[in-house]
Amino acid sequence: MRLGIGSYAMAWSIGVPGHAPPRPMTAFDLLEAADELGAGVVQICDNLPLDRLSDEELDRLARQATERGIQIEVGTRGIRPEHLRRYLKLAVRLQSPILRVVVDTTDHHPSPDEIVATVDPMLHEFSDAGVCLAIENHDRFRARQFVEILQRLASPAAGICLDTVNSFGALEGPEVVVAALIPWAVNLHLKDFCIRRVDHQMGFLVEGRPAGQGQLNVPWLLEQLRAAGRDLNAILEQWPLPQATIEETIAKEKAWARQSINYLRTLIAD
């Protein structure tokens, strides 16, 4: 297991709609941040789309990652065949062992049948390339639906990018999600959280915390993975709430990343 950071660990620094930083973080900046944190993996997802980089920039990114001893993992959103093939080529080019994908886009929300029908004919291309399609458990499907999709795909070239928080949107907590999805997990999004009752008592708020400071039992999670023989990269992601200014928010995000990596280093020695 190797410890890494994802582009969603630095989402405010990169830019969230309606909250643009003065100088948005680039893929090269993310690589530098990972190096400073001592993270051996960088997962670059759809909030830093790699297909917008030129050939020269992609070569420079790959070279800088190699020089720093950092592995790049490629991520995207959407399963339309031409899009997945474009990102499969990027994964091969950047020597990424996986292509993490969120199946939904803003204008396309495929059913399980459509996901299987779209992805299945392409899996031999992933297998031939030595890249695993890592489907992230997002908030529209329950864990059992992801399992059913993978059972129907029935290929070692498809697995799960196991996220520790997303499935709250489908009314499922980590215990349910981990139990169902661990056999299929090829990548881990490690995101800590806190669920608290709001001040007026009329409802609950789910918000992020630095790793080890929330309600996610990280030692338990890692033990479950190890007991199941799942040796996969653990990618830090974060959900810090916005502060009064974007500068304060970014400062908080960076502080959380440092705290999180320092904590996770006590549990993951890659």
NUZA-151261 format. One record per residue (C-alpha): x, y, z; residue number from 1; residue in three letters. Coordinates in Angstrom, 2 decimals. Layout:
BEGIN
<atom X="X" Y="Y" Z="Z" i="NUM" aa="ALA"/>
...
This chain:
BEGIN
<atom X="0.00" Y="0.00" Z="0.00" i="1" aa="MET"/>
<atom X="1.31" Y="3.44" Z="-0.98" i="2" aa="ARG"/>
<atom X="0.07" Y="6.74" Z="0.40" i="3" aa="LEU"/>
<atom X="-0.87" Y="9.48" Z="-2.04" i="4" aa="GLY"/>
<atom X="-2.88" Y="12.65" Z="-2.50" i="5" aa="ILE"/>
<atom X="-5.58" Y="13.27" Z="-5.04" i="6" aa="GLY"/>
<atom X="-6.57" Y="16.43" Z="-6.84" i="7" aa="SER"/>
<atom X="-9.67" Y="16.40" Z="-4.63" i="8" aa="TYR"/>
<atom X="-7.40" Y="16.79" Z="-1.61" i="9" aa="ALA"/>
<atom X="-6.66" Y="20.27" Z="-3.00" i="10" aa="MET"/>
<atom X="-10.01" Y="21.12" Z="-4.60" i="11" aa="ALA"/>
<atom X="-10.20" Y="24.67" Z="-3.23" i="12" aa="TRP"/>
<atom X="-6.63" Y="25.37" Z="-4.35" i="13" aa="SER"/>
<atom X="-7.49" Y="24.13" Z="-7.84" i="14" aa="ILE"/>
<atom X="-10.80" Y="25.98" Z="-7.94" i="15" aa="GLY"/>
<atom X="-14.37" Y="25.10" Z="-7.06" i="16" aa="VAL"/>
<atom X="-17.20" Y="26.64" Z="-9.15" i="17" aa="PRO"/>
<atom X="-17.93" Y="30.07" Z="-7.76" i="18" aa="GLY"/>
<atom X="-14.72" Y="30.10" Z="-5.69" i="19" aa="HIS"/>
<atom X="-11.81" Y="30.77" Z="-8.05" i="20" aa="ALA"/>
<atom X="-8.43" Y="31.23" Z="-6.34" i="21" aa="PRO"/>
<atom X="-6.15" Y="34.04" Z="-7.57" i="22" aa="PRO"/>
<atom X="-3.72" Y="31.45" Z="-8.96" i="23" aa="ARG"/>
<atom X="-5.35" Y="28.05" Z="-9.46" i="24" aa="PRO"/>
<atom X="-3.21" Y="25.04" Z="-8.64" i="25" aa="MET"/>
<atom X="-2.01" Y="23.13" Z="-11.71" i="26" aa="THR"/>
<atom X="-1.10" Y="19.46" Z="-12.15" i="27" aa="ALA"/>
<atom X="2.54" Y="20.50" Z="-11.80" i="28" aa="PHE"/>
<atom X="1.77" Y="22.32" Z="-8.54" i="29" aa="ASP"/>
<atom X="-0.06" Y="19.24" Z="-7.25" i="30" aa="LEU"/>
<atom X="2.98" Y="17.13" Z="-8.03" i="31" aa="LEU"/>
<atom X="5.17" Y="19.58" Z="-6.11" i="32" aa="GLU"/>
<atom X="2.74" Y="19.55" Z="-3.17" i="33" aa="ALA"/>
<atom X="2.85" Y="15.75" Z="-3.06" i="34" aa="ALA"/>
<atom X="6.65" Y="15.85" Z="-3.08" i="35" aa="ASP"/>
<atom X="6.69" Y="18.34" Z="-0.18" i="36" aa="GLU"/>
<atom X="4.26" Y="16.13" Z="1.77" i="37" aa="LEU"/>
<atom X="6.26" Y="12.99" Z="1.08" i="38" aa="GLY"/>
<atom X="3.39" Y="11.31" Z="-0.78" i="39" aa="ALA"/>
<atom X="4.46" Y="8.70" Z="-3.30" i="40" aa="GLY"/>
<atom X="1.34" Y="8.82" Z="-5.48" i="41" aa="VAL"/>
<atom X="-0.64" Y="11.63" Z="-7.11" i="42" aa="VAL"/>
<atom X="-4.11" Y="10.96" Z="-8.47" i="43" aa="GLN"/>
<atom X="-5.15" Y="13.60" Z="-11.00" i="44" aa="ILE"/>
<atom X="-8.90" Y="13.55" Z="-11.54" i="45" aa="CYS"/>
<atom X="-11.60" Y="15.46" Z="-13.40" i="46" aa="ASP"/>
<atom X="-11.08" Y="18.73" Z="-11.55" i="47" aa="ASN"/>
<atom X="-7.67" Y="18.89" Z="-13.27" i="48" aa="LEU"/>
<atom X="-8.51" Y="17.32" Z="-16.66" i="49" aa="PRO"/>
<atom X="-5.36" Y="15.88" Z="-18.17" i="50" aa="LEU"/>
<atom X="-6.70" Y="15.89" Z="-21.72" i="51" aa="ASP"/>
<atom X="-6.35" Y="19.68" Z="-21.71" i="52" aa="ARG"/>
<atom X="-2.57" Y="19.43" Z="-21.44" i="53" aa="LEU"/>
<atom X="-0.39" Y="19.56" Z="-24.55" i="54" aa="SER"/>
<atom X="1.92" Y="16.71" Z="-25.51" i="55" aa="ASP"/>
<atom X="4.84" Y="18.77" Z="-24.28" i="56" aa="GLU"/>
<atom X="3.14" Y="19.38" Z="-20.92" i="57" aa="GLU"/>
<atom X="2.26" Y="15.70" Z="-20.53" i="58" aa="LEU"/>
<atom X="5.87" Y="14.72" Z="-21.21" i="59" aa="ASP"/>
<atom X="7.07" Y="17.29" Z="-18.67" i="60" aa="ARG"/>
<atom X="4.58" Y="16.04" Z="-16.08" i="61" aa="LEU"/>
<atom X="5.72" Y="12.43" Z="-16.57" i="62" aa="ALA"/>
<atom X="9.37" Y="13.45" Z="-16.38" i="63" aa="ARG"/>
<atom X="8.92" Y="15.47" Z="-13.19" i="64" aa="GLN"/>
<atom X="6.98" Y="12.62" Z="-11.55" i="65" aa="ALA"/>
<atom X="9.77" Y="10.18" Z="-12.40" i="66" aa="THR"/>
<atom X="12.42" Y="12.55" Z="-11.07" i="67" aa="GLU"/>
<atom X="10.51" Y="12.82" Z="-7.78" i="68" aa="ARG"/>
<atom X="9.78" Y="9.09" Z="-7.53" i="69" aa="GLY"/>
<atom X="6.03" Y="9.76" Z="-7.64" i="70" aa="ILE"/>
<atom X="3.52" Y="7.52" Z="-9.39" i="71" aa="GLN"/>
<atom X="0.73" Y="9.24" Z="-11.31" i="72" aa="ILE"/>
<atom X="-2.79" Y="7.81" Z="-11.27" i="73" aa="GLU"/>
<atom X="-5.21" Y="9.10" Z="-13.89" i="74" aa="VAL"/>
<atom X="-8.85" Y="9.89" Z="-13.17" i="75" aa="GLY"/>
<atom X="-11.81" Y="11.21" Z="-15.09" i="76" aa="THR"/>
<atom X="-15.59" Y="11.48" Z="-15.16" i="77" aa="ARG"/>
<atom X="-17.93" Y="9.96" Z="-17.76" i="78" aa="GLY"/>
<atom X="-18.02" Y="6.63" Z="-19.61" i="79" aa="ILE"/>
<atom X="-18.71" Y="7.55" Z="-23.20" i="80" aa="ARG"/>
<atom X="-16.44" Y="5.28" Z="-25.27" i="81" aa="PRO"/>
<atom X="-14.48" Y="8.01" Z="-27.06" i="82" aa="GLU"/>
<atom X="-13.82" Y="9.70" Z="-23.73" i="83" aa="HIS"/>
<atom X="-12.72" Y="6.52" Z="-21.95" i="84" aa="LEU"/>
<atom X="-10.42" Y="5.60" Z="-24.83" i="85" aa="ARG"/>
<atom X="-8.82" Y="9.05" Z="-24.72" i="86" aa="ARG"/>
<atom X="-8.16" Y="8.66" Z="-21.02" i="87" aa="TYR"/>
<atom X="-6.95" Y="5.09" Z="-21.39" i="88" aa="LEU"/>
<atom X="-4.26" Y="6.44" Z="-23.72" i="89" aa="LYS"/>
<atom X="-3.36" Y="9.04" Z="-21.10" i="90" aa="LEU"/>
<atom X="-3.15" Y="6.35" Z="-18.42" i="91" aa="ALA"/>
<atom X="-0.77" Y="4.31" Z="-20.58" i="92" aa="VAL"/>
<atom X="1.28" Y="7.39" Z="-21.42" i="93" aa="ARG"/>
<atom X="1.65" Y="8.35" Z="-17.76" i="94" aa="LEU"/>
<atom X="2.13" Y="4.71" Z="-16.62" i="95" aa="GLN"/>
<atom X="-0.97" Y="4.78" Z="-14.44" i="96" aa="SER"/>
<atom X="-2.06" Y="1.30" Z="-13.30" i="97" aa="PRO"/>
<atom X="-5.68" Y="2.42" Z="-13.04" i="98" aa="ILE"/>
<atom X="-8.16" Y="4.76" Z="-14.66" i="99" aa="LEU"/>
<atom X="-10.45" Y="6.00" Z="-11.90" i="100" aa="ARG"/>
<atom X="-13.86" Y="6.97" Z="-13.24" i="101" aa="VAL"/>
<atom X="-17.05" Y="8.50" Z="-11.89" i="102" aa="VAL"/>
<atom X="-19.75" Y="7.23" Z="-14.23" i="103" aa="VAL"/>
<atom X="-21.94" Y="10.35" Z="-14.06" i="104" aa="ASP"/>
<atom X="-21.45" Y="13.69" Z="-15.76" i="105" aa="THR"/>
<atom X="-23.66" Y="16.77" Z="-15.52" i="106" aa="THR"/>
<atom X="-25.64" Y="15.68" Z="-18.57" i="107" aa="ASP"/>
<atom X="-25.34" Y="11.87" Z="-18.51" i="108" aa="HIS"/>
<atom X="-26.50" Y="9.57" Z="-15.70" i="109" aa="HIS"/>
<atom X="-26.30" Y="6.04" Z="-17.08" i="110" aa="PRO"/>
<atom X="-28.28" Y="3.15" Z="-15.65" i="111" aa="SER"/>
<atom X="-26.48" Y="-0.02" Z="-14.54" i="112" aa="PRO"/>
<atom X="-27.55" Y="-1.68" Z="-17.80" i="113" aa="ASP"/>
<atom X="-26.07" Y="1.16" Z="-19.84" i="114" aa="GLU"/>
<atom X="-22.86" Y="1.10" Z="-17.82" i="115" aa="ILE"/>
<atom X="-22.39" Y="-2.61" Z="-18.51" i="116" aa="VAL"/>
<atom X="-23.34" Y="-2.29" Z="-22.17" i="117" aa="ALA"/>
<atom X="-20.91" Y="0.60" Z="-22.65" i="118" aa="THR"/>
<atom X="-17.94" Y="-0.62" Z="-20.65" i="119" aa="VAL"/>
<atom X="-17.97" Y="-4.36" Z="-21.35" i="120" aa="ASP"/>
<atom X="-16.93" Y="-4.17" Z="-25.04" i="121" aa="PRO"/>
<atom X="-13.95" Y="-2.00" Z="-24.07" i="122" aa="MET"/>
<atom X="-12.50" Y="-4.06" Z="-21.25" i="123" aa="LEU"/>
<atom X="-10.24" Y="-6.08" Z="-23.51" i="124" aa="HIS"/>
<atom X="-8.56" Y="-2.78" Z="-24.44" i="125" aa="GLU"/>
<atom X="-7.94" Y="-2.04" Z="-20.75" i="126" aa="PHE"/>
<atom X="-6.67" Y="-5.58" Z="-20.19" i="127" aa="SER"/>
<atom X="-4.30" Y="-5.36" Z="-23.15" i="128" aa="ASP"/>
<atom X="-3.01" Y="-2.02" Z="-21.88" i="129" aa="ALA"/>
<atom X="-2.49" Y="-3.30" Z="-18.32" i="130" aa="GLY"/>
<atom X="-4.82" Y="-0.66" Z="-16.89" i="131" aa="VAL"/>
<atom X="-7.71" Y="-1.39" Z="-14.51" i="132" aa="CYS"/>
<atom X="-10.90" Y="0.66" Z="-14.82" i="133" aa="LEU"/>
<atom X="-11.58" Y="1.75" Z="-11.22" i="134" aa="ALA"/>
<atom X="-15.24" Y="2.71" Z="-10.92" i="135" aa="ILE"/>
<atom X="-15.77" Y="5.00" Z="-7.94" i="136" aa="GLU"/>
<atom X="-18.72" Y="4.42" Z="-5.63" i="137" aa="ASN"/>
<atom X="-20.44" Y="7.75" Z="-5.99" i="138" aa="HIS"/>
<atom X="-23.72" Y="8.78" Z="-4.39" i="139" aa="ASP"/>
<atom X="-26.35" Y="7.62" Z="-6.90" i="140" aa="ARG"/>
<atom X="-25.98" Y="3.85" Z="-6.56" i="141" aa="PHE"/>
<atom X="-25.86" Y="1.65" Z="-3.49" i="142" aa="ARG"/>
<atom X="-22.93" Y="-0.67" Z="-2.90" i="143" aa="ALA"/>
<atom X="-24.84" Y="-3.77" Z="-4.00" i="144" aa="ARG"/>
<atom X="-25.56" Y="-2.09" Z="-7.36" i="145" aa="GLN"/>
<atom X="-21.84" Y="-1.53" Z="-7.93" i="146" aa="PHE"/>
<atom X="-21.23" Y="-5.17" Z="-7.03" i="147" aa="VAL"/>
<atom X="-23.88" Y="-6.27" Z="-9.53" i="148" aa="GLU"/>
<atom X="-22.27" Y="-4.12" Z="-12.24" i="149" aa="ILE"/>
<atom X="-18.85" Y="-5.66" Z="-11.59" i="150" aa="LEU"/>
<atom X="-20.26" Y="-9.17" Z="-11.45" i="151" aa="GLN"/>
<atom X="-21.80" Y="-8.64" Z="-14.85" i="152" aa="ARG"/>
<atom X="-18.57" Y="-7.18" Z="-16.25" i="153" aa="LEU"/>
<atom X="-16.69" Y="-10.19" Z="-14.81" i="154" aa="ALA"/>
<atom X="-13.23" Y="-8.94" Z="-15.68" i="155" aa="SER"/>
<atom X="-10.04" Y="-8.29" Z="-13.69" i="156" aa="PRO"/>
<atom X="-9.75" Y="-5.14" Z="-15.80" i="157" aa="ALA"/>
<atom X="-12.63" Y="-3.57" Z="-13.84" i="158" aa="ALA"/>
<atom X="-12.79" Y="-2.86" Z="-10.12" i="159" aa="GLY"/>
<atom X="-13.85" Y="-0.34" Z="-7.50" i="160" aa="ILE"/>
<atom X="-12.28" Y="2.89" Z="-6.39" i="161" aa="CYS"/>
<atom X="-13.52" Y="2.64" Z="-2.80" i="162" aa="LEU"/>
<atom X="-14.50" Y="6.03" Z="-1.37" i="163" aa="ASP"/>
<atom X="-15.13" Y="6.24" Z="2.37" i="164" aa="THR"/>
<atom X="-17.75" Y="9.02" Z="2.33" i="165" aa="VAL"/>
<atom X="-19.54" Y="9.24" Z="-1.03" i="166" aa="ASN"/>
<atom X="-22.07" Y="6.53" Z="-0.28" i="167" aa="SER"/>
<atom X="-23.69" Y="8.56" Z="2.48" i="168" aa="PHE"/>
<atom X="-25.57" Y="10.08" Z="-0.45" i="169" aa="GLY"/>
<atom X="-27.07" Y="6.61" Z="-1.04" i="170" aa="ALA"/>
<atom X="-27.83" Y="6.22" Z="2.70" i="171" aa="LEU"/>
<atom X="-24.92" Y="3.84" Z="3.36" i="172" aa="GLU"/>
<atom X="-22.06" Y="4.25" Z="5.83" i="173" aa="GLY"/>
<atom X="-18.48" Y="2.91" Z="5.70" i="174" aa="PRO"/>
<atom X="-19.23" Y="-0.43" Z="7.37" i="175" aa="GLU"/>
<atom X="-21.80" Y="-1.38" Z="4.73" i="176" aa="VAL"/>
<atom X="-19.75" Y="-0.05" Z="1.84" i="177" aa="VAL"/>
<atom X="-16.47" Y="-1.62" Z="2.93" i="178" aa="VAL"/>
<atom X="-18.06" Y="-5.03" Z="3.56" i="179" aa="ALA"/>
<atom X="-19.65" Y="-5.07" Z="0.12" i="180" aa="ALA"/>
<atom X="-16.91" Y="-3.52" Z="-1.99" i="181" aa="LEU"/>
<atom X="-13.59" Y="-4.65" Z="-0.50" i="182" aa="ILE"/>
<atom X="-13.40" Y="-7.78" Z="-2.72" i="183" aa="PRO"/>
<atom X="-13.55" Y="-5.47" Z="-5.75" i="184" aa="TRP"/>
<atom X="-11.37" Y="-2.62" Z="-4.47" i="185" aa="ALA"/>
<atom X="-8.36" Y="-1.62" Z="-6.56" i="186" aa="VAL"/>
<atom X="-7.96" Y="1.91" Z="-5.17" i="187" aa="ASN"/>
<atom X="-8.90" Y="3.76" Z="-1.97" i="188" aa="LEU"/>
<atom X="-10.13" Y="7.32" Z="-1.49" i="189" aa="HIS"/>
<atom X="-9.41" Y="8.01" Z="2.17" i="190" aa="LEU"/>
<atom X="-11.63" Y="10.86" Z="3.30" i="191" aa="LYS"/>
<atom X="-12.44" Y="11.49" Z="6.96" i="192" aa="ASP"/>
<atom X="-15.72" Y="13.05" Z="8.05" i="193" aa="PHE"/>
<atom X="-17.92" Y="14.20" Z="10.92" i="194" aa="CYS"/>
<atom X="-21.71" Y="13.98" Z="11.13" i="195" aa="ILE"/>
<atom X="-23.13" Y="16.49" Z="13.57" i="196" aa="ARG"/>
<atom X="-26.50" Y="17.91" Z="14.42" i="197" aa="ARG"/>
<atom X="-26.90" Y="21.51" Z="13.27" i="198" aa="VAL"/>
<atom X="-27.28" Y="24.24" Z="15.88" i="199" aa="ASP"/>
<atom X="-31.04" Y="24.61" Z="15.40" i="200" aa="HIS"/>
<atom X="-31.36" Y="20.82" Z="15.92" i="201" aa="GLN"/>
<atom X="-33.36" Y="20.40" Z="12.69" i="202" aa="MET"/>
<atom X="-31.13" Y="18.04" Z="10.78" i="203" aa="GLY"/>
<atom X="-27.53" Y="16.91" Z="10.43" i="204" aa="PHE"/>
<atom X="-24.46" Y="18.15" Z="8.59" i="205" aa="LEU"/>
<atom X="-21.86" Y="15.86" Z="6.99" i="206" aa="VAL"/>
<atom X="-18.55" Y="17.66" Z="6.74" i="207" aa="GLU"/>
<atom X="-14.91" Y="16.84" Z="6.34" i="208" aa="GLY"/>
<atom X="-12.16" Y="16.47" Z="8.93" i="209" aa="ARG"/>
<atom X="-8.41" Y="15.93" Z="8.72" i="210" aa="PRO"/>
<atom X="-7.63" Y="12.21" Z="8.58" i="211" aa="ALA"/>
<atom X="-7.73" Y="10.75" Z="12.08" i="212" aa="GLY"/>
<atom X="-9.76" Y="13.62" Z="13.53" i="213" aa="GLN"/>
<atom X="-13.20" Y="12.56" Z="12.34" i="214" aa="GLY"/>
<atom X="-15.51" Y="9.57" Z="12.68" i="215" aa="GLN"/>
<atom X="-13.83" Y="7.34" Z="10.13" i="216" aa="LEU"/>
<atom X="-12.05" Y="4.50" Z="11.92" i="217" aa="ASN"/>
<atom X="-8.95" Y="4.55" Z="9.76" i="218" aa="VAL"/>
<atom X="-7.05" Y="1.74" Z="11.55" i="219" aa="PRO"/>
<atom X="-10.13" Y="-0.49" Z="11.20" i="220" aa="TRP"/>
<atom X="-10.44" Y="0.37" Z="7.51" i="221" aa="LEU"/>
<atom X="-6.80" Y="-0.46" Z="6.77" i="222" aa="LEU"/>
<atom X="-7.04" Y="-3.68" Z="8.76" i="223" aa="GLU"/>
<atom X="-10.10" Y="-4.73" Z="6.74" i="224" aa="GLN"/>
<atom X="-8.20" Y="-4.12" Z="3.51" i="225" aa="LEU"/>
<atom X="-5.14" Y="-6.01" Z="4.68" i="226" aa="ARG"/>
<atom X="-7.21" Y="-8.92" Z="5.99" i="227" aa="ALA"/>
<atom X="-8.84" Y="-9.18" Z="2.56" i="228" aa="ALA"/>
<atom X="-5.44" Y="-9.13" Z="0.85" i="229" aa="GLY"/>
<atom X="-6.14" Y="-5.83" Z="-0.90" i="230" aa="ARG"/>
<atom X="-2.79" Y="-4.11" Z="-1.46" i="231" aa="ASP"/>
<atom X="-3.85" Y="-0.85" Z="-3.06" i="232" aa="LEU"/>
<atom X="-2.90" Y="2.81" Z="-3.04" i="233" aa="ASN"/>
<atom X="-4.55" Y="5.00" Z="-0.39" i="234" aa="ALA"/>
<atom X="-5.35" Y="8.41" Z="-1.83" i="235" aa="ILE"/>
<atom X="-6.11" Y="11.29" Z="0.53" i="236" aa="LEU"/>
<atom X="-9.14" Y="13.42" Z="-0.33" i="237" aa="GLU"/>
<atom X="-10.60" Y="16.23" Z="1.78" i="238" aa="GLN"/>
<atom X="-13.84" Y="18.13" Z="2.38" i="239" aa="TRP"/>
<atom X="-12.90" Y="21.31" Z="4.29" i="240" aa="PRO"/>
<atom X="-15.73" Y="23.82" Z="4.61" i="241" aa="LEU"/>
<atom X="-15.10" Y="27.24" Z="3.03" i="242" aa="PRO"/>
<atom X="-13.79" Y="30.02" Z="5.26" i="243" aa="GLN"/>
<atom X="-14.43" Y="33.78" Z="5.06" i="244" aa="ALA"/>
<atom X="-12.05" Y="34.18" Z="2.10" i="245" aa="THR"/>
<atom X="-10.67" Y="31.84" Z="-0.54" i="246" aa="ILE"/>
<atom X="-7.18" Y="32.51" Z="0.80" i="247" aa="GLU"/>
<atom X="-8.21" Y="31.33" Z="4.28" i="248" aa="GLU"/>
<atom X="-9.93" Y="28.29" Z="2.77" i="249" aa="THR"/>
<atom X="-6.81" Y="27.31" Z="0.84" i="250" aa="ILE"/>
<atom X="-4.64" Y="27.78" Z="3.92" i="251" aa="ALA"/>
<atom X="-6.98" Y="25.49" Z="5.88" i="252" aa="LYS"/>
<atom X="-6.92" Y="22.90" Z="3.08" i="253" aa="GLU"/>
<atom X="-3.12" Y="22.85" Z="3.01" i="254" aa="LYS"/>
<atom X="-2.92" Y="22.59" Z="6.80" i="255" aa="ALA"/>
<atom X="-5.36" Y="19.69" Z="6.77" i="256" aa="TRP"/>
<atom X="-3.32" Y="17.91" Z="4.10" i="257" aa="ALA"/>
<atom X="-0.20" Y="18.17" Z="6.23" i="258" aa="ARG"/>
<atom X="-2.02" Y="16.97" Z="9.36" i="259" aa="GLN"/>
<atom X="-3.64" Y="14.12" Z="7.44" i="260" aa="SER"/>
<atom X="-0.45" Y="12.85" Z="5.84" i="261" aa="ILE"/>
<atom X="1.41" Y="13.05" Z="9.16" i="262" aa="ASN"/>
<atom X="-1.32" Y="10.95" Z="10.80" i="263" aa="TYR"/>
<atom X="-1.60" Y="8.44" Z="7.97" i="264" aa="LEU"/>
<atom X="2.17" Y="7.99" Z="7.99" i="265" aa="ARG"/>
<atom X="1.78" Y="6.39" Z="11.44" i="266" aa="THR"/>
<atom X="-0.42" Y="3.71" Z="9.83" i="267" aa="LEU"/>
<atom X="0.93" Y="3.36" Z="6.30" i="268" aa="ILE"/>
<atom X="4.65" Y="2.84" Z="5.82" i="269" aa="ALA"/>
<atom X="5.15" Y="2.46" Z="2.07" i="270" aa="ASP"/>
